């Protein structure tokens, strides 16, 4: 009886893995679009943060030169 439960769990795991692979295949275009959209947003935030930090870089350098 215990062997049957183990076999059924194995079959369920294989079917679940197959369903996940099919879902990735079907929605591949949407997944890549989502990935690139998130990547672009992250890059925009990094660029905005770098612009803000570089704006204050002049003030930091001036303060160190006075010491």
Secondary structure, DSSP 8 states (H G I E B T S, - for coil): -HHHHHHHHHHHHHHHHHHHHHHHHHTHHHHHHHHHHHHHHHHHHHHHHHHHHHHTHHHHHHHHHH-
